[in-house]
Amino acid sequence: MLANYTSYFENARLAGRKSIDPATINRVLSDLALEAVAQTDHILKENKKDLDRMDADDPKYDRLKLTAARIEDIAKEINSIVKLDSPLGHILSQKTQPNGLAISKISVPLGVVGVIYEARPNVTFDVFSLCFKTGNVCILKGGSDADHSNRAIIALIHQVLLKHGIDVNIATLLPPEREATDALLNAIGYVDVLIPRGSQGLINHVRANSKVPVIETGAGIVHTYFDTSADVDKGSAIIFNAKTRRVSVCNALDCLIIHRDRLPDLPKLTERLADTQTALFADERSYNAIEGIYPKNLLQLAKPEHFGTEFLSMKMAIKTVDSFEEALDHIANYSSKHSEAIISEDADHIEDFLTRVDAAAVYVNASTAFTDGAQFGLGAEIGISTQKLHARGPMGLQELTSYKWIVRGKGQIRA
């Protein structure tokens, strides 16, 4: 099976051996941003072909959908990457040993980066832009749901590369069939690192079956804890934004945890959610606090499976706790270690939360919607890593580099 895709992998590996100067890289990216906007109508036409094949109620539909405004935002992110300094060639450390060897540690590209993703065509732009800026080659494996969109975008990228005389194999889009995924998982010697972006099922499959090193970008099972000292107005705005700003993304709120002493404030904390038809799965105490106030058709008693679920839709669980410690326990039991938040005015609780909650991004009095490469000043992101090896949180330019040791001698030999 790997043999059917070997040419893709060999061409990508060869393309990565050619260096491109930073000025050319920035010119290519600037042109790509311009062309993305210029070819909006064509991209949207191809995107509609994908959308027409998907149920509009599918949680992936919003992720798949491109609009003129979203393409404008993509172009802005590409331009923001242009403005960032290259992370390559930085001297991370240097020293001279007693024997006279001058040893330095410098930043270098990861090499050939494979990315497997589902119905998110914006990822095609993001991955190429970040990899290109960092001297990496990218091999993309998009899902069949977004194939028309991805094909249009990769054609646009290749058009810009050819204009600048650059080998198009530095950005390869594999065919959409499952066999291409299996080949990529087994591309030992061709691919240096594999990054899955998508559902927990996809991530689990890649982690379990890849023979290539994996950086895991996990699902977002996101909690916000409303503490005893929390400000109601702050809480109402944060909860509404975190849940409803864009429900199909991994930083959207899935479970509100509320201290029992603040249950009288729950009607205000949830009133705006009713306007967006957000379904609530509330435990018994929180259910009783909003029964008769929150729309009956949108309120249900929570079942065990509602906790620890990434909804990716207008749904949210509510858990009542008797103490700060119980809130921490609930998060520890159900978190995917993506983004977690506390709403509180208690300095001790805040510092304890920041210290003890194990997640890539931990928030105080702010919406988890900010877990995003652009919002963190990284230009864009290749994914949100929930693991602890190599990278954690939004992966921008720095996270797409490794390092190597440079050793300069004058004829030294080891005894």
Residue, then its C-alpha position, 0 to 999 in steps of 0.5 A: m500500500l505504501a508503494n502507491y504513495t511513495s512518489y509523493f513522499e520521495n518528491a516531498r523529501l527531495a523538495g525539502r533539501k532546497s533552501i529558500d531565503p527568508a525574503t522570498i518566503n515572505r514574498v510568496l506568503s504575501d502573494l498567497a494572501l492576495e490571491a486567496v482574496a482574489q480567488t474567493d469566488h472560485i474557492l467558495k464555489e468549490n467549497k459549496k460542492d463539499l457543503d452540498r454533500m453534508d447535512a447542515d446539522d452535522p457539527k462539522y458543517d460549520r468547520l467545513k464552511l468557508t465564507a468571504a469573511r473567513i477567507e479575508d481572515i485567513a489572508k490576514e493571518i497569512n500576512s501576520i505570519v509574514k510580519l513575524d521573524s523567522p525562528l530558524g538559525h537562532i543560537l539557542s546556546q553556545k559554549t567553548q569546552p576546555n578542549g577548545l571545541a566550540i559548541s552551539k545549539i541552533s534552531v532548524p526545521l522539523g523536516v517533512v511534516g505530515v498533517i491529517y485533518e478532517a472537514r477544515p479546509n482553512v487548515t490547508f492554508d494554515v499548515f502550508s503558511l506555517c511550514f513554509k515560513t519555518g523551512n518545513v515541507c508539508i504533506l497534507k491528508g484532508g478528509s473526503d468531506a472537504d476534498h473540493s475545497n482542499r483541491a482548490i486551495i492547494a492549486l492556488i498555493h501551487q500557482v503562487l509557488l510556480k510564479h516564484g520558481i519554487d518546487v510545488n512538492i514542498a506542499t503536497l495534498l494526498p488523495p482523500e481515500r483512507e489508503a493514503t492515511d494508512a500510507l502516511l502512518n507508515a511513511i518511515g524515512y520520509v515523514d519526520v513528524l505527523i500531526p492529526r487534527g480532528s475528532q477524538g476518533l481520528i486522533n486515537h487512530v493515528r496515535a494507535n497506528s502511526k509508525v511515524p512520531v506523532i504530536e497529538t492535537g487533542a479534542g477540547i473538552v472544556h470547563t469553566y468553573f464559576d467560583t464563590s467569589a465570581d462576578v456575575d456580569k463577567g461570568s455571564a459574558i464569558i460563559f456566553n462567549a465561550k459557548t456560542r462564539r463558534v460552537s464547532v471549534c475545540n476551545a468552545l465551552d462544554c461544561l459549566i461548573i458552579h459552586r452550590d452557593r452561586l446557584p441563585d445566579l445560574p438563571k442570569l448566567t444562562e439567560r443569554l444561552a436561551d437566545t441561541q437555542t443552547a440545550l443544557f444538560a444540568d445535574e439535579r441541583s442546577y436543573n432545579a435552579i433554572e427549571g421554569i426559567y430556562p426554556k423547558n424544551l432546552l433543559q434536560l437532566a444530565k446523564p453521566e455521559h454528558f460529562g466529558t463530552e466535546f459537544l461541538s454544537m449548541k449543547m452544554a453540561i452543568k455540574t454543581v459542586d460543594s467546594f473548590e476542591e470538588a471543582l478541581d477533581h471534576i476537571a481532573n477526571y474529565s478534562s482533555k487538557h486543552s483549555e480550562a477556566i476559572i471565574s473568580e475574585d479570590a486570589d488564593h483560589i485563582e493561583d491554586f487553579l493556575t498551579r493545579v489544573d493540568a491543561a495546555a491553556v488555563y484562564v482566569n476571568a476570560s473566555t476559552a475562545f482565545t485558545d488560538g494561534a492568532q490570538f496568542g500572537l503566533g500568526a496562526e496555528i498548526g494545531i493545539s497540542t494537548q501533550k507535553l513532549h516537544a510542544r503544548g498549546p497553540m503550535g506556531l512557528q517556534e513549535l515547528t522547529s527542532y535544533k541541532w548541535i554545531v561543533r567547530g574544532k581545530g583538529q581535536i581528537r578524543a582520547 
